[in-house]
Amino acid sequence: MVDNPGTAGAVAEIAPGITLAGSLGLNVFNAETVRALGRLSFKLLLLSPELSAGEITLLAGAARSQGLRPELAVFAQGNLETMVTEDCLIIPSGLCGKGAGPCSRDQWYGIRDETGHLLPVRIDGECRGHIFNAAETCLVDAVPELVRIGVDAMVIDARGRTPGYAGEMVRIYRDAIARAAKPPASTARGYATLRERAKVIALGGITAGHYTRGVREE
């Protein structure tokens, strides 16, 4: 999985035939982006999480009508990255391992904003700070609509979470997909329960984010 065309081109040149998947950094907003990236042998493209349900419908419809090949995926579950800083946010706490090895990958870090929300923070190998949304995106009750739209895959970002979290969240979404294959009368009752199951293990609560309200253009 890569998040810029340059990396994709380099990987394809060094390892011809390797399967490529596009990450959020590609900012896939429209069918023309799908067409352009399809030339780089992408098998799957993760659509921008800023797209609304209506925009995803238009994009998927346009891509399919043109016979574009990459599979389309949506970010269905996890804390979205909101900011990257060159500064190590752990240094002021005295917990930074700089000079004595990397920061502990077993330790959870976060910063609290002025509203009281706690935002997860992860430090990468170059000591950059990655700040994530306080609430997890959760589209489990949108699964029937996503299936109808023609979305091929739903991505769960479980980085920094436990194996137990990953396993349970995968089970929740598998249950949702199985329900989506049944008549509507048998699916509507179960999605509230699935959403509650996801909420129990989510970090900082859940939100449908831009999927329901889109992004307001100034």
N, C-alpha and C positions, 0 to 999 in steps of 0.2 A: 504494500500500500504506500503510495507516494502522494505528496501534496503540492507538487509543482511540475510543469511540463518538462523543464530541464532535467530533473531527476529521472522522469519517466523515459526520456530519450536516451540518457546515459545508461540506464539499466537495460533497456531494450537492445542497445548496441553491444553491451558487454555480455548479456545473457539472452540471445535471441530465443523467442518462444516462451519466455517466462510469462506467467499470468500477472497482469497489472491491475490493481484496483486504485481508484482515485479517492483521496481523502478530502476533508473539508476545505483545505487550503486552495483547492482548484476553483472554488466559488462557481459551481455549476448552477447558473441562473436560467438558462434558456436552451432551446434545442440546437442552436448554432454552436454553443459551447460543446454540447454532446457530439455534434458532427465533427468539430475540430479535434477533440480529444480522442474520438474513435479512430482517427488516423494513426494514433500512437499505440495501438493495440491494447487499449484498456478493455478489460472484460466487464468491469463494473465501475460505476461512477456514483459517488455519494453526493446527493443534491445539497445545495445550500440550505442550512437550517433556518434561514430567514424567509424561505418561501412559505406562503400560505397554502391551505388545501386547494383553493381555486387555482393558484399559480402552478402547483404541482400537477394538477389535472391538465392544464393547458400545455405544460412542458411535455408530459408523458404522451399526450395525444399527438402533439406535433412530431415528437421523435419517432413514435410508432408509425405514423402515417407516411413518414419519409423512409422507413425501413432502416433506421439507425440501429446499429448492433449492440453497443454497450448496454448491459443491464443497469437499471436505475435503482438506487437504494435511498432510503431516508434515515436520518438520525432519529431513532425512535426512543432511546432511553439513555440517560446519563447526564452528567454535569457538563454543559458546554463551556469551552474555553472562551473567556471574554477579553483577556489581555495578556500580553507577553512583555516582560520588562528585562532589560539587560542587568538590572540590579538584583542581587540575591536578597530576598525578603526575609531570610532567616538570620542574617548576620546580627541585626539589632537584638534578637532574642538570646544570643549567646549559644544557640544550638547548632550553629553552622559548623560543618566539619572541614571547612576549607583549610588546606594545609595538613590535614590529618585524615584525608580520605573523603569520599562524597557524603552528603547528608544521608542519614539513615532512611532507607526505603520502607522501613517498618513503622516509621513515625508519621503521624498525621499532622499536617500543618494547616493553619487557616488564619484569616484576618477578619475582624469584625468591622462592618461599615457603620456609618452614623445612624442607620435605621435599626441596627441591632442584628442584621443578618450576618451569618458566618460564611465566608467565601473560602472554599478549599484552595490551597496553594501547593504546587509541586515544583521542585527544582530539578532542572535537567542536568545532563552531564557537563554543560558549559556554564553552569551556575546561573542560568537565566531563570527568572521566576514566571511561572504560568499560573494565572488566576482564573478560577472557574466560577460559573454562576452558582448562586447560593442554593437554588432549587434544581432538582433534576427535571429535564425534559421527559415527559411520559406520554406516549401516544398509543397506549395499549387499547384504549377504547375507540381509537380511530382505525384500528386494523381492518375492519370490514370495508371502510371507505378506501383505504390504501390498496387493498386487494382489488376492489372494483376499478380504481383508477388505472391499475396495471403496474404498480410498483413491484419490482422483482425481489427486493430484499429489505430487511429492517435491521439497522445496526444498533447494537447495544454496546456502549462504551463502558467497560468494566475495569479500565486501567486504574490502579490504585485501590481497588476494592478486593474483597476476599473471594476465594473460590466458592464459598457458600453463596455469596451474593450473585456471582455469575451464574451458578447452576440454577438457583431459584428464579432469577429473572428470565433465563432462557426457557424454563418450564412455563412461566407465566405467558410469554409471547407464543410459545408453541400451542398452549391452550387457546389463546386468542385466535390464532390462525386456524386451528381446528374448528372453532366455533364459527368462524367466518365462512366455512365451507358448508354450513348447515343452513336451513331456512331461517330467515330473519326472526321469526317468532321464537326460535330456540336460542338465539344469540343475545338478544337484547337484555335478558335477565342476568346473564352471567358476566357482562363486562364491568358492571359496578364492583362486583366481587374481585375481579382480576385487578382492577385499578387500586382497590384497597390493599390487595396483596403486594402490589408494587410500592405503594405508599409506605407500608410498614418498614420496608428495608431500604427505601430511598434515602439519600443524603440531603437533608435540609428541606424535605417536602417535595412536591411534584408540581409541574406546570405544563400546559400544552404549548406555551410560548407562542412563537410566530405562526405556528400551524393554524391557529384559530383566529388570530387578530392581524397577521401580516406585519409589515414594517411600514410605518407612516413616512411618506416622502415629503421632505420640507420644500 
